[in-house]
Amino acid sequence: MTRLPILLAALAVFAAPSLAQEHGAEAPAAATETAPAITVAEATSGTVRDTIFASGLFEPVESIAVAPLIEGQPIEELLVDVGDSVEPGQVLARLSDAALRLQESQLDAGRASAEAAVAQARASLAEARAAADEAVRVRDRTSQLATDGTTSRASADQAESSAATALARVDAAQQGLVAAEAQVRVAEAQIADVQLNLRRTEVVSPVAGIVSQRNAQIGAIASAAGQPMFVIIRDGLVELQADVSESDLLKLELGQTVALRPVGLSDTLRGTVRLIEPTVDAQTRLGRVRISLEEPGRVRAGLFAEAEILVEEREGLTLPVSAVAAPAEGRGETVLRVTGDGVVERVAVTTGIRDGGTVEILDGLGAGDRVVARAGAFVRPGDRINPIPAETADLASN
């Protein structure tokens, strides 16, 4: 009875190494058959968009400063306020015209006096011409009588002198008439100037638009030397003046479409590149682009907005950006392509447009090729993997 347990213990000692050896031989075989599950992405055709992001403020396309055209007149009336729409020629303010009206009355009196002087000068000229004509006739007759010997030579000389004096008086009368007429013209010019200033006491809008500033105050003396009385946004048009990095500036072209997201609006506005400023700020290294809006009435000057400028859009072969390994020493961009039997190989690729999380593949892959979805995964060329499609991996994680 005591020998049986001893015998069983001895058999167990001899059997243990053989069992361990048997299981140890099978474990490596099972390990070699189990490949790691790695998420893969498939190269597919899709639309890629090359976009530039910018931001800035809405500013008037053109601001018109309205200043008084005459100096020194008090402001009597203001007819518009900030935010009002105005038309060309609309009266914005009126200045006092009392002093100008008084000046006009004085000039009217001066013109009447000048016109009376003209009438007197014309009468004097007519009288001088009549006297000159008579003196010339006497001179001619006396000269003939002197030639015939019926009168003295002294009488002929006296008649000649009287005629010359009469003709000189005609010339003087003509000069007096010219001077009097000139005085009338001066008075008329002065009156026209006053009347022009009277019209200018009405400050009018030169363009259609929206009043954005009103600096004028009733009772203040109007002057063009200080701030403008009004500032008008011409036609109410505003545009986005956005800053762009200098690396993107040369990709911009006039007419490119833009998606705008102003602060305070839930939807996106549409616009186009209207102007690209030719210089880059030396301090910020930013360029500026001006973007016109399809619906300018929906925003206000001074609002902030972000802009997405579409540079190019095309169909191409795409992959997730994460699948492309950045250039390393001695090689360019690469991906880890998975062959049909699950073996990984490194392939050089040429990339194009990067659109968010997607990158365009110009060369190196074909449609349907599978690559390791994350280029930084712990996988090396020659490894065998169990490829899991990215869609399946996402479902499993959820």
Sine and cosine of phi, psi and omega as CSV:
sin_phi,cos_phi,sin_psi,cos_psi,sin_omega,cos_omega
0.00,0.00,-0.59,0.81,-0.03,-1.00
-0.98,0.20,-0.33,0.95,-0.03,-1.00
-0.98,0.19,-0.42,0.91,-0.08,-1.00
-0.91,0.40,-0.75,0.66,0.06,-1.00
-0.87,0.50,-0.61,0.79,0.00,-1.00
-0.90,0.44,-0.67,0.74,-0.01,-1.00
-0.90,0.43,-0.67,0.74,0.01,-1.00
-0.91,0.42,-0.63,0.78,0.02,-1.00
-0.90,0.43,-0.63,0.78,0.02,-1.00
-0.91,0.41,-0.65,0.76,0.02,-1.00
-0.90,0.44,-0.62,0.78,0.01,-1.00
-0.90,0.44,-0.62,0.78,0.02,-1.00
-0.90,0.43,-0.67,0.74,0.01,-1.00
-0.96,0.28,-0.49,0.87,-0.06,-1.00
-0.98,0.19,-0.47,0.88,-0.10,-1.00
-0.87,0.50,-0.74,0.68,0.00,-1.00
-0.88,0.48,-0.63,0.78,-0.03,-1.00
-0.92,0.38,-0.61,0.79,0.03,-1.00
-0.93,0.38,-0.68,0.74,0.01,-1.00
-0.88,0.47,-0.63,0.77,0.01,-1.00
-0.91,0.41,-0.61,0.79,-0.01,-1.00
-0.91,0.41,-0.73,0.68,0.00,-1.00
-0.93,0.37,-0.60,0.80,0.02,-1.00
-0.89,0.45,-0.54,0.84,0.01,-1.00
-0.96,0.29,-0.56,0.83,-0.05,-1.00
-0.98,0.18,-0.48,0.88,-0.09,-1.00
-0.89,0.47,-0.73,0.68,0.02,-1.00
-0.88,0.47,-0.58,0.81,0.00,-1.00
-0.89,0.46,-0.67,0.74,-0.01,-1.00
-0.92,0.38,-0.60,0.80,-0.02,-1.00
-0.91,0.42,-0.63,0.78,-0.02,-1.00
-0.93,0.36,-0.43,0.90,-0.01,-1.00
-0.99,0.13,-0.30,0.95,-0.05,-1.00
-0.99,-0.11,0.93,-0.38,0.00,-1.00
-0.99,-0.15,0.53,-0.85,0.00,-1.00
-0.93,0.38,0.60,-0.80,0.05,-1.00
-0.99,0.12,0.87,-0.49,-0.03,-1.00
-0.82,-0.57,0.71,-0.70,0.02,-1.00
-0.95,0.31,0.72,-0.69,0.01,-1.00
-0.83,-0.56,0.42,-0.91,0.06,-1.00
-0.85,-0.52,0.49,-0.87,-0.05,-1.00
-0.96,-0.28,0.70,-0.72,0.06,-1.00
-0.95,0.31,0.87,-0.49,-0.05,-1.00
-0.78,-0.63,0.37,-0.93,0.06,-1.00
-0.99,0.16,0.63,-0.77,0.01,-1.00
-0.24,-0.97,0.09,-1.00,0.01,-1.00
-1.00,0.00,0.76,-0.64,0.06,-1.00
-0.88,-0.48,0.60,-0.80,-0.05,-1.00
-0.80,-0.59,0.81,-0.59,0.08,-1.00
-1.00,-0.04,0.91,-0.42,-0.08,-1.00
-0.82,-0.57,0.43,-0.90,0.07,-1.00
-0.87,-0.50,0.74,-0.67,0.00,-1.00
-0.98,-0.19,0.71,-0.71,-0.01,-1.00
-0.58,-0.81,0.21,-0.98,0.03,-1.00
-0.48,-0.88,0.39,-0.92,0.00,-1.00
0.04,-1.00,-0.30,-0.95,-0.06,-1.00
-0.89,-0.46,0.52,-0.85,0.13,-0.99
-0.97,0.22,0.75,-0.66,0.01,-1.00
-0.75,-0.67,0.42,-0.91,0.06,-1.00
-0.87,0.49,0.63,-0.78,0.10,-0.99
-0.90,0.44,-0.65,0.76,0.04,-1.00
-0.49,-0.87,0.80,-0.59,0.05,-1.00
-0.96,-0.28,0.75,-0.66,-0.02,-1.00
-0.95,-0.31,0.85,-0.52,0.05,-1.00
-1.00,-0.01,0.81,-0.58,-0.01,-1.00
-0.96,-0.27,0.90,-0.43,0.01,-1.00
-0.88,-0.47,0.38,-0.92,0.04,-1.00
-0.93,0.37,0.57,-0.82,0.00,-1.00
-1.00,-0.04,-0.07,1.00,0.11,-0.99
-0.77,-0.64,0.43,-0.90,-0.07,-1.00
-0.96,-0.29,0.49,-0.87,0.22,-0.98
0.99,0.12,0.17,0.99,-0.01,-1.00
-0.97,-0.24,0.71,-0.71,0.03,-1.00
-0.92,0.39,0.52,-0.85,0.06,-1.00
-0.99,0.12,0.85,-0.52,-0.04,-1.00
-0.99,-0.14,-0.52,0.85,-0.13,-0.99
-0.48,-0.88,0.68,-0.73,0.10,-0.99
-0.90,-0.44,0.81,-0.58,-0.16,-0.99
-0.95,-0.30,-0.18,0.98,0.01,-1.00
-0.71,-0.70,0.32,-0.95,0.03,-1.00
-0.74,-0.67,0.11,-0.99,0.00,-1.00
-0.86,0.51,0.71,-0.70,0.01,-1.00
1.00,-0.09,-0.22,0.98,0.00,-1.00
-0.96,0.27,0.59,-0.81,0.13,-0.99
-1.00,0.04,0.67,-0.75,-0.03,-1.00
-0.78,-0.62,0.36,-0.93,0.03,-1.00
-0.91,-0.42,0.32,-0.95,0.04,-1.00
-0.86,0.50,0.73,-0.69,0.01,-1.00
0.99,0.10,-0.07,1.00,0.00,-1.00
-0.94,0.34,0.67,-0.74,-0.01,-1.00
-0.97,0.25,0.82,-0.58,0.00,-1.00
-0.99,-0.14,-0.56,0.83,-0.03,-1.00
-0.38,-0.93,0.35,-0.94,0.06,-1.00
-0.82,-0.57,0.68,-0.73,0.05,-1.00
-0.98,-0.20,0.34,-0.94,0.04,-1.00
-0.91,0.42,0.69,-0.73,0.00,-1.00
-0.88,-0.47,0.21,0.98,-0.08,-1.00
-0.88,0.48,-0.74,0.67,-0.02,-1.00
-0.90,0.43,-0.61,0.79,0.00,-1.00
-0.94,0.35,-0.59,0.81,0.04,-1.00
-0.90,0.43,-0.67,0.74,0.05,-1.00
-0.89,0.45,-0.68,0.74,0.02,-1.00
-0.90,0.44,-0.62,0.79,0.03,-1.00
-0.89,0.45,-0.66,0.75,0.02,-1.00
-0.89,0.46,-0.68,0.74,0.02,-1.00
-0.89,0.45,-0.65,0.76,0.00,-1.00
-0.94,0.33,-0.56,0.83,0.08,-1.00
-0.88,0.48,-0.68,0.73,0.04,-1.00
-0.90,0.45,-0.66,0.75,0.04,-1.00
-0.90,0.44,-0.62,0.78,0.03,-1.00
-0.91,0.42,-0.66,0.75,0.03,-1.00
-0.87,0.49,-0.66,0.75,0.04,-1.00
-0.90,0.44,-0.65,0.76,0.01,-1.00
-0.92,0.39,-0.60,0.80,0.04,-1.00
-0.92,0.39,-0.60,0.80,0.07,-1.00
-0.90,0.43,-0.63,0.78,0.04,-1.00
-0.90,0.43,-0.58,0.82,0.05,-1.00
-0.90,0.43,-0.68,0.73,0.01,-1.00
-0.89,0.45,-0.66,0.75,0.02,-1.00
-0.91,0.41,-0.64,0.77,0.00,-1.00
-0.91,0.41,-0.60,0.80,0.04,-1.00
-0.91,0.41,-0.65,0.76,0.04,-1.00
-0.90,0.44,-0.67,0.74,0.02,-1.00
-0.89,0.46,-0.63,0.77,0.01,-1.00
-0.91,0.42,-0.67,0.74,0.02,-1.00
-0.89,0.46,-0.69,0.73,0.02,-1.00
-0.89,0.45,-0.68,0.73,-0.01,-1.00
-0.91,0.42,-0.62,0.78,0.01,-1.00
-0.92,0.40,-0.66,0.75,0.02,-1.00
-0.89,0.45,-0.71,0.70,0.02,-1.00
-0.89,0.45,-0.61,0.79,0.00,-1.00
-0.92,0.39,-0.65,0.76,0.02,-1.00
-0.87,0.49,-0.70,0.72,0.02,-1.00
-0.90,0.43,-0.68,0.73,-0.01,-1.00
-0.90,0.44,-0.60,0.80,0.02,-1.00
-0.92,0.39,-0.64,0.77,0.02,-1.00
-0.91,0.42,-0.69,0.72,0.04,-1.00
-0.88,0.47,-0.67,0.74,0.00,-1.00
-0.87,0.50,-0.73,0.68,-0.05,-1.00
-0.90,0.44,-0.67,0.75,-0.03,-1.00
-0.93,0.37,-0.70,0.71,0.00,-1.00
-0.90,0.44,-0.62,0.78,0.01,-1.00
-0.90,0.44,-0.62,0.78,0.01,-1.00
-0.93,0.37,-0.66,0.75,0.02,-1.00
-0.90,0.43,-0.63,0.77,0.03,-1.00
-0.90,0.44,-0.60,0.80,0.03,-1.00
-0.91,0.41,-0.60,0.80,-0.01,-1.00
-0.98,0.20,-0.22,0.97,0.02,-1.00
1.00,0.05,0.20,0.98,-0.03,-1.00
-1.00,-0.02,-0.13,0.99,0.07,-1.00
-0.63,-0.78,0.25,-0.97,-0.08,-1.00
-0.99,0.15,0.35,-0.94,0.03,-1.00
-0.93,0.37,-0.50,0.87,0.00,-1.00
-0.90,0.43,-0.63,0.78,0.03,-1.00
-0.90,0.44,-0.63,0.78,0.02,-1.00
-0.90,0.43,-0.66,0.75,0.01,-1.00
-0.91,0.41,-0.62,0.79,0.03,-1.00
-0.90,0.43,-0.65,0.76,0.03,-1.00
-0.91,0.43,-0.61,0.80,0.03,-1.00
-0.90,0.43,-0.65,0.76,0.01,-1.00
-0.93,0.38,-0.64,0.77,0.02,-1.00
-0.91,0.43,-0.63,0.78,0.02,-1.00
-0.91,0.42,-0.67,0.74,0.01,-1.00
-0.90,0.44,-0.63,0.77,0.02,-1.00
-0.91,0.42,-0.67,0.75,0.00,-1.00
-0.90,0.44,-0.65,0.76,0.03,-1.00
-0.92,0.39,-0.58,0.81,0.05,-1.00
-0.91,0.41,-0.61,0.80,0.05,-1.00
-0.91,0.41,-0.55,0.83,0.08,-1.00
-0.89,0.46,-0.71,0.70,0.02,-1.00
-0.88,0.48,-0.66,0.75,0.00,-1.00
-0.91,0.41,-0.63,0.77,0.02,-1.00
-0.91,0.42,-0.63,0.78,0.05,-1.00
-0.89,0.45,-0.68,0.73,0.04,-1.00
-0.90,0.43,-0.61,0.79,0.05,-1.00
-0.90,0.44,-0.63,0.78,0.04,-1.00
-0.91,0.41,-0.67,0.74,0.03,-1.00
-0.88,0.48,-0.68,0.73,0.00,-1.00
-0.91,0.42,-0.66,0.75,0.01,-1.00
-0.90,0.43,-0.67,0.74,0.03,-1.00
-0.90,0.43,-0.58,0.82,0.05,-1.00
-0.91,0.42,-0.62,0.78,0.05,-1.00
-0.89,0.46,-0.61,0.79,0.05,-1.00
-0.90,0.44,-0.70,0.72,0.00,-1.00
-0.90,0.43,-0.62,0.78,0.05,-1.00
-0.88,0.47,-0.72,0.70,0.00,-1.00
-0.89,0.47,-0.66,0.75,0.02,-1.00
-0.91,0.42,-0.63,0.78,0.03,-1.00
-0.91,0.42,-0.65,0.76,0.03,-1.00
-0.91,0.42,-0.64,0.77,0.04,-1.00
-0.91,0.41,-0.66,0.75,0.03,-1.00
-0.88,0.47,-0.63,0.78,0.03,-1.00
-0.90,0.43,-0.69,0.72,0.03,-1.00
-0.90,0.43,-0.66,0.75,0.01,-1.00
-0.90,0.43,-0.58,0.81,0.08,-1.00
-0.89,0.45,-0.69,0.72,0.03,-1.00
-0.91,0.41,-0.55,0.83,0.07,-1.00
-0.89,0.45,-0.66,0.75,0.05,-1.00
-0.91,0.41,-0.54,0.84,-0.02,-1.00
-0.97,0.24,-0.14,0.99,0.12,-0.99
-0.93,0.37,-0.25,0.97,0.17,-0.99
-1.00,-0.08,0.94,-0.34,0.02,-1.00
-0.99,0.13,0.90,-0.44,-0.10,-0.99
-0.92,-0.40,0.36,-0.93,0.03,-1.00
-0.99,0.14,0.77,-0.64,0.02,-1.00
-0.98,0.18,-0.29,0.96,-0.08,-1.00
-0.63,-0.78,0.19,-0.98,0.17,-0.98
-1.00,0.09,0.57,-0.82,0.01,-1.00
0.20,-0.98,-0.35,-0.93,-0.02,-1.00
-0.83,-0.55,0.72,-0.69,0.01,-1.00
-0.95,0.30,0.88,-0.48,0.00,-1.00
-0.97,-0.23,-0.35,0.94,0.05,-1.00
-0.60,-0.80,0.59,-0.81,0.15,-0.99
-0.72,-0.70,0.97,-0.26,-0.02,-1.00
-0.99,-0.13,-0.22,0.98,-0.05,-1.00
-0.95,0.30,0.53,-0.85,0.07,-1.00
-0.72,-0.70,0.64,-0.77,0.01,-1.00
-0.88,0.47,0.72,-0.69,-0.01,-1.00
1.00,-0.08,-0.35,0.94,0.02,-1.00
-0.95,0.31,0.43,-0.90,0.03,-1.00
-1.00,0.09,0.84,-0.54,-0.04,-1.00
-0.94,0.35,0.71,-0.70,0.02,-1.00
-0.43,-0.90,0.60,-0.80,0.03,-1.00
-1.00,0.07,-0.05,1.00,-0.07,-1.00
-0.98,0.20,-0.44,0.90,-0.05,-1.00
-0.99,-0.15,-0.57,-0.82,0.02,-1.00
-0.93,0.37,0.50,-0.87,0.07,-1.00
-0.90,0.43,0.49,-0.87,0.01,-1.00
-0.90,0.43,-0.66,0.75,-0.01,-1.00
-0.64,-0.77,0.45,-0.90,0.19,-0.98
-0.82,-0.57,0.77,-0.64,-0.09,-1.00
-0.87,-0.49,0.76,-0.65,0.13,-0.99
-0.99,0.15,0.93,-0.36,-0.10,-1.00
-0.86,0.50,0.82,-0.57,-0.01,-1.00
0.84,0.54,0.20,0.98,0.00,-1.00
0.93,0.36,0.31,0.95,-0.09,-1.00
-1.00,0.06,0.76,-0.65,0.12,-0.99
-0.84,-0.54,0.36,-0.93,0.02,-1.00
-0.63,-0.78,0.35,-0.94,0.05,-1.00
-1.00,0.02,0.83,-0.56,0.11,-0.99
-0.98,-0.22,0.99,-0.17,-0.16,-0.99
-0.96,-0.30,0.56,-0.83,0.05,-1.00
-1.00,-0.02,0.68,-0.73,-0.05,-1.00
-0.77,-0.64,0.64,-0.77,0.04,-1.00
-0.90,0.44,0.52,-0.85,-0.07,-1.00
-0.90,0.44,-0.42,0.91,0.02,-1.00
-0.94,0.34,-0.41,0.91,-0.01,-1.00
-0.99,-0.14,-0.22,0.98,-0.17,-0.99
-0.88,0.48,-0.64,0.76,-0.06,-1.00
-0.96,0.28,-0.16,0.99,0.05,-1.00
-1.00,0.07,-0.17,0.99,-0.05,-1.00
-0.99,0.15,0.55,-0.84,0.08,-1.00
-0.63,-0.78,0.47,-0.88,0.03,-1.00
-0.89,0.45,0.63,-0.78,0.05,-1.00
1.00,0.00,-0.10,1.00,0.04,-1.00
-0.90,0.43,0.61,-0.79,-0.04,-1.00
-0.98,0.18,0.52,-0.86,-0.09,-1.00
-0.69,-0.72,0.68,-0.74,0.15,-0.99
-0.98,-0.20,0.81,-0.58,-0.09,-1.00
-0.91,-0.41,0.67,-0.74,0.03,-1.00
-0.82,-0.57,1.00,0.06,0.01,-1.00
-0.95,0.31,0.48,-0.88,0.10,-1.00
-0.90,0.44,0.74,-0.67,0.04,-1.00
0.99,-0.11,-0.17,0.99,0.04,-1.00
-0.94,-0.35,0.70,-0.72,-0.01,-1.00
-0.99,0.11,-0.44,0.90,-0.03,-1.00
-0.99,-0.17,0.13,-0.99,-0.05,-1.00
-0.98,-0.20,0.70,-0.71,0.06,-1.00
-1.00,-0.09,0.38,-0.93,0.00,-1.00
-0.95,-0.30,0.54,-0.84,0.03,-1.00
-0.41,-0.91,0.03,-1.00,0.03,-1.00
-0.67,-0.74,0.45,-0.89,0.05,-1.00
-0.95,0.31,0.89,-0.45,-0.03,-1.00
-0.99,-0.11,-0.60,0.80,-0.08,-1.00
-0.44,-0.90,0.66,-0.75,0.08,-1.00
-0.90,-0.43,0.91,-0.41,-0.05,-1.00
-0.91,0.41,0.61,-0.79,-0.17,-0.98
-0.99,0.15,-0.04,1.00,-0.06,-1.00
-0.84,-0.54,0.32,-0.95,0.06,-1.00
-0.90,-0.43,0.70,-0.72,0.00,-1.00
-0.89,0.45,0.79,-0.61,-0.08,-1.00
-0.93,0.38,-0.44,0.90,-0.04,-1.00
-1.00,0.03,-0.77,0.64,-0.09,-1.00
-1.00,0.03,-0.29,0.96,-0.07,-1.00
0.87,0.49,0.57,0.82,0.04,-1.00
-0.90,-0.43,0.60,-0.80,0.15,-0.99
-0.99,-0.16,0.12,-0.99,-0.02,-1.00
-0.77,-0.64,0.67,-0.74,0.04,-1.00
-0.82,-0.58,0.62,-0.79,0.01,-1.00
-0.95,-0.32,0.79,-0.61,-0.14,-0.99
-0.87,-0.49,0.86,-0.51,0.04,-1.00
-1.00,0.09,0.43,-0.91,-0.08,-1.00
-0.95,-0.32,0.53,-0.85,0.14,-0.99
-0.97,0.25,-0.48,0.87,0.01,-1.00
-0.78,-0.63,0.96,0.27,-0.08,-1.00
-0.92,0.40,-0.36,0.93,-0.04,-1.00
-0.95,0.31,-0.13,0.99,-0.05,-1.00
-1.00,0.00,-0.11,0.99,-0.01,-1.00
-0.80,-0.59,0.17,-0.98,0.02,-1.00
-0.81,-0.58,0.48,-0.88,0.04,-1.00
-0.87,0.49,0.68,-0.73,0.00,-1.00
0.99,-0.16,-0.25,0.97,0.02,-1.00
-0.93,0.36,0.55,-0.84,0.07,-1.00
-1.00,-0.02,0.56,-0.83,0.03,-1.00
-0.48,-0.88,0.47,-0.88,0.15,-0.99
-0.97,-0.23,0.57,-0.82,-0.05,-1.00
-0.79,-0.61,0.64,-0.77,0.09,-1.00
-0.87,-0.49,0.96,-0.29,-0.10,-1.00
-1.00,-0.08,0.84,-0.54,0.00,-1.00
-1.00,0.10,0.92,-0.40,0.01,-1.00
-1.00,0.04,-0.70,0.71,-0.05,-1.00
-0.40,-0.92,0.53,-0.85,0.05,-1.00
-0.63,-0.78,0.78,-0.63,-0.02,-1.00
-0.39,-0.92,0.21,-0.98,0.08,-1.00
-1.00,0.01,0.67,-0.75,0.00,-1.00
-0.29,-0.96,0.08,-1.00,0.05,-1.00
-0.99,0.13,0.76,-0.65,-0.13,-0.99
-0.79,-0.61,0.42,-0.91,0.10,-1.00
-0.62,-0.79,0.33,-0.94,0.18,-0.98
-0.90,0.43,0.60,-0.80,0.00,-1.00
-0.85,0.52,-0.56,0.83,-0.05,-1.00
-0.91,0.42,-0.30,0.95,-0.05,-1.00
-0.99,0.15,-0.23,0.97,-0.08,-1.00
-0.98,-0.18,0.82,-0.58,0.04,-1.00
-0.99,0.11,0.70,-0.72,0.01,-1.00
-0.90,0.44,0.41,-0.91,0.01,-1.00
-0.85,0.53,0.68,-0.73,0.06,-1.00
-0.88,-0.48,0.05,-1.00,-0.04,-1.00
-0.88,0.47,0.85,-0.53,0.05,-1.00
1.00,0.02,-0.03,1.00,0.02,-1.00
-0.47,-0.88,0.35,-0.94,0.03,-1.00
-1.00,-0.04,-0.46,-0.89,-0.01,-1.00
-0.94,0.34,0.62,-0.78,-0.04,-1.00
-0.65,-0.76,0.27,-0.96,0.15,-0.99
-0.73,-0.68,0.31,-0.95,0.08,-1.00
-0.98,-0.21,0.98,-0.19,-0.02,-1.00
-0.99,0.11,0.59,-0.81,-0.01,-1.00
-0.96,-0.29,0.84,-0.54,0.00,-1.00
-0.98,0.21,0.04,-1.00,-0.05,-1.00
-0.90,0.44,-0.46,0.89,0.00,-1.00
-0.99,-0.11,0.23,0.97,0.10,-1.00
1.00,0.09,0.18,0.98,0.00,-1.00
-1.00,0.03,0.67,-0.74,-0.05,-1.00
-1.00,-0.04,0.68,-0.73,0.08,-1.00
-0.67,-0.75,0.56,-0.83,0.00,-1.00
-1.00,0.03,0.74,-0.67,-0.04,-1.00
-0.78,-0.63,0.74,-0.67,0.08,-1.00
-0.98,0.22,0.66,-0.75,-0.01,-1.00
-0.75,-0.66,0.36,-0.93,0.13,-0.99
-0.92,-0.40,0.83,-0.56,-0.06,-1.00
-0.98,-0.20,0.35,-0.94,0.02,-1.00
-0.83,-0.56,-0.89,-0.45,-0.08,-1.00
-0.95,0.30,0.69,-0.73,0.15,-0.99
-0.97,-0.23,0.87,-0.49,-0.06,-1.00
-0.85,-0.52,1.00,-0.04,-0.03,-1.00
0.91,0.42,-0.87,-0.50,0.01,-1.00
-1.00,-0.03,0.20,0.98,-0.05,-1.00
-0.87,-0.48,0.57,-0.82,0.05,-1.00
-0.78,-0.62,0.61,-0.79,0.03,-1.00
-0.99,0.13,0.70,-0.71,0.05,-1.00
-0.96,-0.28,0.93,-0.38,-0.03,-1.00
-1.00,0.08,-0.51,0.86,-0.08,-1.00
-0.39,-0.92,0.52,-0.85,0.08,-1.00
0.91,-0.40,-0.40,0.92,0.00,-1.00
-0.73,-0.69,0.31,-0.95,0.10,-0.99
-0.87,-0.49,0.28,-0.96,0.02,-1.00
-0.85,0.52,0.72,-0.69,0.01,-1.00
1.00,-0.06,-0.23,0.97,0.05,-1.00
-0.89,0.45,0.63,-0.78,0.02,-1.00
-0.96,-0.26,0.67,-0.74,0.01,-1.00
-0.74,-0.67,0.37,-0.93,0.09,-1.00
-0.89,0.45,0.80,-0.60,-0.14,-0.99
-0.91,0.40,-0.47,0.88,0.02,-1.00
-0.85,-0.53,0.92,-0.39,-0.09,-1.00
-0.90,0.43,-0.34,0.94,-0.01,-1.00
-1.00,0.03,0.11,0.99,0.01,-1.00
-0.90,0.43,0.43,-0.90,-0.04,-1.00
-0.98,0.18,0.92,0.40,0.00,-1.00
-0.75,-0.66,0.68,-0.74,0.01,-1.00
-0.88,-0.48,0.44,-0.90,0.07,-1.00
-0.81,0.59,0.70,-0.71,-0.04,-1.00
0.99,-0.15,-0.30,0.95,0.05,-1.00
-0.94,0.35,0.52,-0.85,0.11,-0.99
-0.97,-0.23,0.76,-0.65,-0.05,-1.00
-0.81,-0.59,0.23,-0.97,0.13,-0.99
-0.98,-0.21,0.99,-0.13,-0.11,-0.99
-0.93,0.36,0.79,-0.62,0.06,-1.00
-0.92,-0.40,0.88,-0.48,0.02,-1.00
-0.83,0.55,0.57,-0.82,-0.05,-1.00
-0.86,0.51,-0.58,0.82,0.01,-1.00
-0.90,0.43,-0.67,0.74,0.01,-1.00
-0.91,0.42,-0.64,0.77,0.01,-1.00
-0.91,0.42,-0.62,0.79,0.03,-1.00
-0.91,0.41,-0.65,0.76,0.02,-1.00
-0.90,0.43,-0.64,0.77,-0.03,-1.00
-0.92,0.40,-0.61,0.79,0.00,-1.00
-0.94,0.34,-0.48,0.88,0.02,-1.00
-0.99,0.16,0.00,0.00,0.00,0.00
